[in-house]
Amino acid sequence: MRVRVNKAGLLTTVQDGGRWGYQAMGVPVAGPMDPYSHRLANALVGNDESAATLEVTLVGPELEFQDERSVAVVGAEFENIANAVVQVKAGERLSFGPRVRGARAYVAISGGIETPVILGSRATHLPSGMGRALKAGDDLPLGSGQRPAEAGRYERRHERRDERPEIPNGRATVRVLRGPQADRFAAGALEALQSAPYRIGTDSNRMGYRLSGPRLEHAAGADIISDATPLGSLQVPGSGQPILLMADRQTTGGYAKIATVIAADIRLAGQLAPGDEIRFALCTPAEALAALKAQEQ
């Protein structure tokens, strides 16, 4: 069975857990900007956590279903739907009202979205042309709509508003670890990074956020021999204004990296939009690990 896209919204793409295992050949990972919301949406409808969902950016689509399905929408909040599980029948439509907070919502459909697999993944990566943004009239194939019984326990666990994940409202503070080239920066650079918020530029996208805020001075120049660029890396070019690398990041980069956003806080960064503010707070590896364990629990 299929779901039809009657209206596509601003930017709606198919994303799964990402295209892992090919970075050594220069193939980016892609996947969700907010991995936590993606996984939770899948759990709520009984899918595997890496199953393909729709990533909705700022303006939502209108979807029309051919058969009965469970649908979870997690992440950014919209006026008529926010972190909820709904049952849709054949012929029913799901639409999004105006955005309230957050930048990206994840739509998980029981059975999962079964678009073509490219290099082991259904994740859309726009810069390389692996998949594309959805448009009106697209029909997306779906897997079996049967819903495992254990899905209900996630609904019960998350049905109270105070148990739902925090969604930023135009600003967020994320924790960072010292980066692999932190010693290439002038004394006080890490303090400067934490001294004031940075604003996300209008030329930002899924590859990375261009930030404007306190200038970060280099001690040994901005350029390095290209090395790996993990999700959440803060590259700093010669301008001294950092770039936060996100889901569609390149596999290697030649700018010194002063810090890396911890895994538990990537979801917060993924819910920010151009014009929003982001602050950075240095933490220890032990604190980063404890935060990730708490989130997984």
Secondary structure, DSSP 8 states (H G I E B T S, - for coil): -EEEEEE--SEEEEE-S--TT-GGGT------SSHHHHHHHHHHTT--TTS-EEEEESS--EEEESS-EEEEEEEEEETTBSSEEEEE-TT-EEE---EEEEEEEEEEETT-B----BTTB---BGGGTBS----TT-EEEB------TTHHHHHHHH-SGGGS----SSEEEEEEEE-TTGGGB-TTHHHHHTTS-EEE-TT--SSEEEEESS---BSS-SEEEEEE--TTEEE--TTS--EEE-TT--SEEEE-EEEEE-GGGHHHHTT--TT-EEEEEE--HHHHHHHHHHHH-
